[in-house]
Amino acid sequence: MVAIVSSLRYVLLGLASGEPAWLEAVARLVGRRSADDEFIRCTGSVDLATRLGTGRPFSAVLVDHRTVGLDRELVRRASVAGCPVIVVGGADDPGRLASLGATSHMVDPPSLQDLDGMLERHATPIGRIDDLRLGLRAEDGPAGWTGRMVAVTGPGGTGASTVARLLAAALADDPRMYSSVLLVDACLEADQAHMHGITDSPVDLQAAARAHRNGDPVDSELRALTFVPAGHRHRLLPGIRQRRDWPTIGGPSLEAALGNLRDHHLATIVDVDPYVDLAPTHQPVGPTTPGEPARIVFGMADLVLVVGRAGSDSVRSLARVRANLADSGLPAERVMELPLTSSPAVGRLASRRAGRAARRGQAVQSGDLVLDLPGTLDGSDTAAHLADRVLTVLDRLPSRTQNQNEVAVIAGSLGTTSDDEP
């Protein structure tokens, strides 16, 4: 049965800093199109967020390209509410508008033909029925080549941070990776800087996310957001120094930063907490929650390496992590468990000891960072073997951003084709 809608109309929102001439022009054009259409001017980004949060459907929001607050957070909030963002003006910088996630662009001032074309191609007509449901707009995935991302996580005290550091170092030493390996610390209480003997980093994940808030940095600017620690070949992006700073980072900006960094490296290792955010996807986007970094990383990662330890408490903690990952929708084939059977002090306790020693001006003792990999890795106790096994698994998995019919090939690997399948 097909429901009959009595009439269709367009309800448009307008947002601008100041009073650009196109606001009045669009108001007149909307009135000329139909008496049922509506154009609502928002007094600011807070007013726009309030209207989007009411649950009322809107056809589109027209935003002046000079608007204060036009960034990824605003665009994502509107997209989650099913309201496409149309930017008016700014034709001299279309790349920035596209990188923010804007649906389309209109000239300033728009003509009636421009408005009609925009409504036909991008806006959603609203019917006068109570049970009308608007589907969320699917986001286009990135096109072209993309690097591979491996998330390393695990219950507290299992040594996940140490495994992430050793894995990044081993991958960078692999000739197939050309040292194009990045280690990102996305933990709520970041320790990778201390584990590398760094007491004062000039950059961190918060700075990287801030740099992506209004667009994607160019190659030179992006490279300046990371650095190579002394004695290593992999690049490092330290985490946020204070846990209280996480709510200010912004989920869309964090996702954009991680995606851009991933696409500029062959392999990106992300040290992240297992506290995945299980909030509904239709929930309005607000300040970053404690579980949002994990949700973003796990959603982007090609492979999630879960580190655990022997013992009843660790087994229960590992089971909870496994259940949370399953509840978040992560396929089981993208989860690789690493049970550690040794008992040296590693992970956060070791990194904090190393950090305290570094702050006192003392050399970091290698014993504080030693990780004894278990014999379950085919009898080998080396990080190099773990790196090789990770590459083998990645070689068999299609990228999260590639078509499922395509098979990603790791640099230096022969890869596989559909003809190789049994």
N, C-alpha and C positions, 0 to 999 in steps of 0.2 A: 504494500500500500504506500502511495506517495502522499505526503502531507501537503496540503494546499496552503500557501502563504498569501495572506491578503495583500501585502504590498512589501516592497523592498526599498530601503533607503540607505544613505551613507551618513554616518556620524563621524566627523573628523575632529581631531584635537590639534591645536596649534600651540607651539612653544617657541619663544624667542626672547632674547635679552634686549630690552628696549621696545621700540615700536617700528620695526621695518615696514616699508610700504606694502610688501607682499601680503601681510596679514589682512589689511583692509581689502586688497585686491581679491584674495581668496574668499573672504566673506561675501563679497558681491557676486563672485562667480558661483559659489555654492547656492546663493539665493536665486540666481538666474536658472540654475539647472533644474531644481525642483523645490517645491514648497515643503516637502517632507525631509529633505536633506538638512543637516545641522553641522555648524562649525563652532566649536567651543574653544575659546582661548584660555590657556593655562597661565596662571600668574607666575609660575616658576617650576623648577624640577620637582619640588616637594608637592605642589598641587597636582602635577602630572602623576606622580607616584601614588598619591591618594586616590585619584580617579581610577587608575588602573587596578588598584587594590580592592575596589568595591565589587568587582566581579561583573560589572556592566560591560557588555561587548562594545568595542569601538572599531571602526573600519580601518583607520590609520591615524598616525600622528605626524604632522608636518612640523619639522624642526629647522629653525634657521641655523645655517652652518656656523655662525658666530656665537651661538648660544653658550653661555657659561654653564658648564656641567654636561655638555654633549660628549659622552665618553662611553666606554663599553658597558658600564654599569647601567646607564640609562637605556641603552639599546637592548641589553639583555632583559631588563625588567619589562620593557614593552613587548618584546618577543615572547616571553613566558606568558604574558597576558593575552597572546594571540593578536597583538596590535602591531602591524608592520611600521617601521620608521622610514619616512620619506624626508630626505634632507633637501632644503631649499637653498640654492646658491652654492658657492664653493666649488664651481666647476674647474678651478685651477688646481685643485688637489683631490681628484677622484680616488686616488689610491688610499688616502687616509680614511675617507668615508667608507670605502669598501672594507678596509681592515677593521673598522669599528663594528661591522655587521649590519650596516644600514641596508634596507631592502632596495631602495632606489634613490634617484636624484632628480630634482626638478630645477629648471632655470628660474632665475629671479629677475623680473616678476613672471609668474606663469600665465599662460593664456588659457582660454576656455578649452582649447584643444589639448593643451598639456594636462590640464586637470582631468579631462575626460579620459585621456589615455592612461594616466596614472591610476585612476579609479578602476578602469577596466582590467588593467594588468596586475595590480598589486593589492588593491583595497578589498575588504570583505563586506558585501552588502548585509545589512541587518534586517531580519524579518520581524514583523509585528506579531510574534507568537511567544508565549511564555516559556516553552520548552526548547527553544532554539539552542543548539549546542555548537559552539565553534571549535573546530579542531585546532590544536597547537600547530604552528607552522614548523615543519621540519627544517633543520639547519643543513645547509649544503656542506658536505665534508670537503676538506682541503684536496686540491687536485695536484697531481704530479708526485715527484719523489718525496719521501719522508723517511727520517731516521727511525730507529727502533728504540723503544723505551722499556726499561725493566724497573719495576717497583720492588724494593726490598723492605719487608716489614716483619713484624713479629711481636709477641707479648714482651713487656718490659723485662730487661735483664737477660734476654736470650742471646744478645750479641748481634742483632740485626744491623746496627750501625757499623760495626766492625766488618761484617760480611759485605756491606755495601761499599765500604772503602777498599777492601781487598779485591772485590770483584771489579771495581772501576780501574784499579791499578793493574790488575792482570789483563783486562781487556785492552788497556792502553799499551801494554807491552806486546800484545799480539800483533804481528806484522800485518795481518789482514785488516786491522782497524785503523792503521795509519795515525795512531795516537789521537784520532778524532772521537774522544770519549769525554763525556761530561758527567760529573757527579753533583747532584742537586740535593741539598738538605731541606726537606719539606716537613721536618718534625716540629711539633709544637714547642719543644724545648731542644733547640738545635745544638748538636755537639760535634759536627764534622769539622768545624774550624779548629776546635781544641784538639781533636784527634789528629789533625795535620800539623799541630804545633803552632797555630796561628792565634794570636791574642787580640789583634785589632784588624779586622778586614775592612777594606775600603768599600766593598760592595756586599750586598746580601739579597735574599729573595724578595724582600720588601722593595728594594730599589729597582729590581728587575720588573716586578709587577707594576710599580709606579711608572716606569719607562714605557710600558705597554698600555697604559690607561687610555691614551689618546691616539694610538696607532702603533704600528710596528717599527721599531728602530732599524736603521740601515745596518749593513754588515759591520762597519767599523764601530758603531755605537753598541751593537749587540755584543761584539767581542770584548768591549771594555767592561761588560757586566760580569765577566768571569775572569779567572786567572789560573795559572799553573802553579801549584804549591811547590816549594823547594824540594828537590829530590824525587819528583813525580813527573809523569808524562800526561796524565789526565788533567783536564781543567776542572775547576771547583766553583760552585756557587753556594756559599755558606747560607745557613738558614737565618730566620729572624731571631734577633738577640733576646727580645723580651716577649714572653707569651701573650702579654696584654696587647701587643701590637697586631695580633692576627686579625681581629675584627675589622681593621682598617685597610686590609690588603685588597679586598674585593675579589670574589670568585671569578668573574669573567676576565679580569686583568691577570689573575694568576694562571688561568687556563691558557690565555693568549701567550703569556710569557713562556710557559712550559712548552707549548706547541711550537713557538718560533725557535726556541733553543733546541728542541728535538730535531727540527728540520735542518739545523745547521751542524749536526753531529751525526756520525754513523751510529753511535750508541749513547743513550742517556740513562744513567742509573739514578734513581730517586730514592733516597732514604726517607721513609714516611711512616707515621704511626698507623696502627691498625684500626683506629676509631672511625670507621666509615660512617658517613652521614646518611641515614636511611629516610630522610625527609621526602615527601612526595615530590615528583618532578614538576607538578603544576603549582607548587607553593611559590608565592611571590619571592623574588630574589631580594635579599636584604644583606646586612653585614655578614661577613664570613663566620660561619659557625665552627666550633672546634673540629667537627667531623668533615667539613667541606673539603679541606686539602686532600684527605684520603679519598673521598669520593671522586674528586677531579683526577687525581693521579691514577687510581684504579681504572677509571673510565678511559683514560688515554693509553695506559700501559699495554704493551703487547704480551708481557709476561709478568706475573706477580710471584716473587720468590718469598715464601713464608718460612721464617727461621724459627725453630723450636728447640727445646732441650728435653733431656730425659727427666723423669720424675712425675709424680701424680699431679702436682700443681701445674707444672708446665704443660702437661698433656691436656688438662682441662682448659687452660688458657688458649692453647692452640686450637682446641675444638671450638671455642667461642669465636676465635678469629675466622676459622673455616666457615662457621655458620653465618657470620656477618658478611663475608665475601659472597657466599651463595645468595643471601638475601638481597644483596646489592645488585644481583644479576650478572656477576662475573662468571663466565663459563669455566667449568672445572678443568678443561684442557689448557687454560691459560694460567693455572695455578701450579706452582712447583714448590713442594715442601722440602725443606732442608733440615733434618733432625740432627742436632749437634749432641754428641755423646760425651764430649769433654767438659771439664768443670773449671777452667781458669776464669778469673774475673775479666770479662770482656764487656763490650757494649757500653751502656751509659756510665756504669760505675767506673770502668777503666778510662773512658774519655774524660770524665770529670776529674779523675786523679791527674790525667795528663794535662788538663786545662789548669788545674791548681799549680802543678809544677811549672807550667809555662809562665803563668802569671808571677811566680816567684823567681823567674829567670833561670830555672833549672832545666836541664835537658830532659826531653821526654824519654822515658825508659822503654825500650822495645818490648819488654816483658808485659807492660801495661796494655799493649795492643795486640798481643799474640792471640791467634785463633787457631785451634786445633781442629781442622776439618775432619769429619768422621769417616770411618771406613766404608760407609754406605755408598760413597761416591766411587764405586767400582774399584775399591781398594786404594785409591789415591787420596793423599791428605794435602794436596796443594791447591792454592787458589787458582793456579793456571788451569788445572783440570776442571774446576768449577766453571771458569770462564768458557772453556771449550764446550762443556756440556750445555751451558746457557745458549751459546751460539748455535749448537746443534738443534736445540728445541726451537729457537727463533727461526731457524732455517725451514722448519716444517710448519710454522704457523703463518697464516696470512696476516698482514698488517691490519691493525684496527681501522686504519684510514684507507685501505685498499678494497677493491671489489673482492667479494668472497670467492669469485671464480679465478682470481689471480693468486699466484704464489710468490711471496717475497723471497728474494735471494740475498743472503748476506754477502758482503764484499769478500772475495776470495773463495767463495763456495760455488760448487757446480750447480747447486739448487736441484729442484725437481720439476717435473712437468706432469700433466694429467696422464701421459702415456706410461709414466712410471708406476701409477697406482695398480695394485693387484686386481 
